[in-house]
Amino acid sequence: MPRTIPVFILIDNSLLREALVRLIGKRADLSIVGEALAAEDSYLEIERARPRVVLFDWSLPPLLSLELVRRISGREPRAGVLLMGMDDDEEVFMNCIRAGVSGYLLKSASAADVVSGIRAVANDEAVCPPRLLHVLFEQVAGGSRVTVPKPRIFLSYVMKDKELARELAAKISKQEFEVWSSDQAVLLGDNISLETARALEQSRAMVVLLSPDAVKSKQVLSEVDFALGSQNYRGRVIPVMLRPTEDIPWILRKFQIIRSTQDLDEVVREIIKALSRHEPREERLTTREQEVVALVAQGLANKDIGRRLGLSERTVKQHIHRILEKVGSGESARAEWLPLLRETGAQS
């Protein structure tokens, strides 16, 4: 009997997960070896299941999703990660490629695309949307027309902590970030305050290294003041306690302070978690809304959906209106997968 391709489904939404189970179950050459909700430690279940392909719908905040892909690739290199429900965003696409994904399916992908993508990844082939191929070609060719900048983090510290700051910056850079500091952003003859402000405005977040010297530094405190006072920057300040100090500015006490340990890798992981908390979480469908979506996927009219659920037609319309509002804001229940749900529903 020929061997099947073992697939692990790492999908949060139950409707999509069930649709994929039905879809894969109808293919003689595919088999499901595990299912899980996306979480930071999902790679442990994947490691135990030993799949050839991992289907992942990118339901975690982007930074945690990238970190999970890296861990899967590192702990189970045989498993290829096939991302689903993605946008054609060039920066996100290149960050995913750097993290080690094997395939990248857009929201418009059909059931047939998913099946062919699984087979391709299992055969060590890359799966890439045609509209994003030019990004890869120009990256390889070193072309200058398309550049995908890494997100920037501003690192605030005093010169006494420079060596430790450099070591930390090197580790953060390996997580696909560009690390800036005032000594990089400011050149001889520049207006220090103006150039530092510009660098901060172009950064995604500021990591401030706290020590007895840092809390007394006018430069560090002015950088913190700017970050907290900027409308486009408020909330993206991550304090890291390098050495114990009692004189922490009161304004920083409202933030969760990361306590430094001898293991800088652990500090970097905590920084990545703190950054991910600033990623907007998508609004999820309620249980009732998921039931409505499932019946819409079966092609039922509003009146028939109402009979099934014991609701009036008007209430069904209200649910659908609310679902469409959530879809418009990018809800993570993935109602954009309705075409896939319809296809699998028709086949069951």
N, C-alpha and C positions, 0 to 999 in steps of 0.2 A: 504493500500500500504506500503510495507516494506521501512524503512528509508535507505537512501543511505549514503555512507561515504563521508563527505565533504572534498575536497582536495584543497589546495592553491598551485599554481605553482609559485615558486620564481626562475625564470630562466632568464638569460640575453639573451641567443641566441634565436632569433625569430624562426629559423627553428626547434630547439629542442622543443621550447615551443608549436609550432603548432602541432608537431608530438605527443606530450604528450596530447594535447587537443583532437586530433583524437583518440588516444589510450584510454583515460579515457572515452570519450564520447560513446564508443562502449560497455562499461560495465554498466549493469543495476544497479549494486550495488555501483557505484562510481559517484560522481558529483563534478564539479568544482565550488568553491565559490569565487574564486579570482585569479588574475594573477598580477605579478609585477616584475620589474627589481630589482635585488639585490642592496640594498643600506643600509646605516647605520640605517635609520629610517623605514625600511620595516616592522619591528615588529608592527608598529602602524596600517598599513593596515591589517596585519594578525589578530591583536587584534579585529579589527572591523568585519572581515569576520568570525571569530570563527570557523576555520577548525579543523578537527580531525587529518589530516596529512598535513605536509608542505614538498613539494618536492623542494630541494635546490641543485643547481649545483656547489656551492663553487666557484663562479666566482669573488668574492672579494679577496683581499690579505688575506692570512691565518689568520693574527691576527684579522682583522676586521670580517672575517667570523666566527671565534670562538666567538667574542664578540656578533655578531648578534644572533648566536645560543643561547647564554646565555640569551639574552634579550627576545627572543621568549619563551624560557622555563620559564623564570621568570614572564613574563606578561601574557602568555597564556599557563599555565601548561597542559591543556587538549590536546594541539596540540603536536603531535610527529613529530620530524624533521627527514626526510629520505634524507640522502645525496646521490648524484648521481655523477658518473664520477670520482670516487676517485682512487688513487693509493694504492697499498698495503704497504704503508710506516707505520711501527709500531709506530713511534713517533707521526705522524699526527693522526693515528687511536686512540691512547690512549688520545691525547689531545681532540679529538672530543668526545670521551666517557665521559671524565671529564666535558666537556662543556654541556653535556646533550642530545646528539643526541640519537634517538631511532633506527635508521637504517643506514647502511653503504653499499652502492652499488659500486662495482668497475666499471672501464671503460668497462670491458668486459660483463657487465650485459645486458641481452636481454629484449625485451618488456615484456615477461612473468615474468621475474624477477622483473621488476618495479611494475607490477600489483600485484603480490604475496607479494611484499614488502609493498605496500600501505595497503593491507588487514591485513598483520601481525602487522604492527605498530598500525593500528586502533584497533586491538585486544589486544593491550598492550604486544605484543611479540617483542623481539629484533631481528633485522636483521643484521647478521654478516657474512662476507665471511669466509668459512671454513679455508682458509689458515691463517687467523688472529685470529682464536679461541684460539690457543695455547698461544697467548699473554695475553688474558684475564684470562685463566686458571692459568698461572704462576704468574700473578699479584695477583689473589685471594689467591693462595696457598702460596704466599710469596717466590716463587722460585727465585733462584739467576742466572739462566741461561739467562733470558731475562730482561734487564733493559731498561726503556725508559726515558732517562734523560730529564729534563725540560730545555728549553733554558735559558741561563744565561745572566743576566744584571749586569754590574759592576757599582756600585754607588760610585761616588767620592764626598767627603765632608770633612769639617774640624770638629774637635772634638766639637767645640762650637755648631755645628748644629746636633750633634749626635742623640738627642732625636727625633727631627723632621725627620731626615733621617731614623731612625728605624721605625717610624710610617708609613712613605712613603713606605719603603721596605716591610712592612707587607701587605700593600694594593696591591703593585705590585705582591707580591707572590701569592695572591689570584687569579691573572690572569694567573696562570700556568707558572710563571717564577721562576727561582732561582736567588736570588739577592746576589751578592758578593760585598765586599768592601775590601780595603787594610788591615783593621784590622782583617778581617777573613782570608784573603789569606796568611798573613805573620805570622809565628810563631817565638818565641824567638830564636835568633841565626841565623835566615835566612838572606839571602841577600835581603834587602827590595826591591831594584830596580828590581832584577831578578825575585823574586816571584810575584811582582805586574805586571810585564810585562807578565809573564806566565798566570796569572789570566785574564788579559785583552785579551790576545790572545784567550783564551777559552770562552770569552764572546761574545754575539751577538751584544751588544751595550753598550755604557757608558752613564749613566745619570749623569751629573755634576751639583751639587747644588751650585748656585752662591749666595754669600753674601759678604759684605765688608771684612770679614775675609778670605773667600775662595779665592777671587781674589788676595790676598797677600800671600797665602799659597804655599810654594815651592812644597809640596807634591801634591796638587791638580793640580798645573800648570805642574808638571812633568808627571802626569798621562794623562793630556790632550795632552801634547806634544807627548807622546808615541802613543796614540790612533790616532792622526792626522798624525803621521809619519809612521805608519805601513801600508804596502801595502794591507794587508788583513783586515784592520780595518777602513780604511779611509771612512769618511762620516757617520759613525754610532756614532755620538756624539750628545747628546740631552741636551742642557743647560736648567736648570730650575731656574728662578730667585726667590730665597726665600725672600730676602729683597732688597729694592732698593739700587743700587750701580752704580756709574758712571764709575768706573775703570774696566770695562769689557775688558779682553784681546782682542786685535783686531782680533785675529784668530777665536775667538768665535762669533764675530759679524756677520759673514757670515751665521751662522746658525739661524734658526727660534727659538727664545728664548721663552720658555713657562713661562708666568707670573703667579707666585703662588698666589692663593687666599686662603681664609679661608677654602674652601672646597677641601680637599686633593683628594677626589674621582674624582673631575673634573680635577685635575692635572694629575692623573693616566690615565684618559681617553685621555687627550692630549698626554701623553707619548706613549700610545698604538697607537694612530693615527700617531705619528711621526715615530714609529717603522715600521708601515705598509707601510709608504712611501718608505722604503728601500726594500720592497718586489718587485721582478720584475713583472711588468705587462705583461701579455701575449699579443701577437700580434693578432689582430682581423681580421676576413675576411672582405673584401670589399663587398659592395652590389652586384656587379657583381659576385664575387666569391661565395657568398651565393646562387645566382641564379644557378650557375653551380653545386654546391653541391646538391641543391634540385633536379635538373634534373638527376644527377648521381644517386641519391637515388631512382629515378623512373626507373632506369635500362636502360636509354637511352645511345646510343653510341655517340662518340664524334661528328660524322657527324650530327646526329639528334639534338644534343644540339646546334650545330652551326646554324642549320636552325631555331630553336625556338628563339634564341637570336640574329639572324642576324650577326653571327660571322663566320669567316673562321675556318676550322677544326684545322689549325695551331694555331690560337689564343686560341681556346678552350684548346688545349694541353698545351699552355703556362699558362693558368689559372690553370689547374689541377696541373701542376708542381709547381706553386707558392703555391697552397693550400697544397700540400704534404710537401713542405718546412715548412710551418707554423705548420702543424700537427706534424712534427718532432721536432719542438721547443716548443710544448705544447701549441698551440694557444687556446685562451679561447672560440672561437666560437664552440668548441667541435665537430670537424669533426670526432672524434673517435666514435661519435654516429651514423655514417652512417648505421650500421646494424639495429639500432632501427628505423631510418628514412625509411629504405627499408621495414621493417616489417610493419610499420604503413601505408606506402604508398601503399603496396600491399593490405591492408585491406580496404582502402578508396574507 
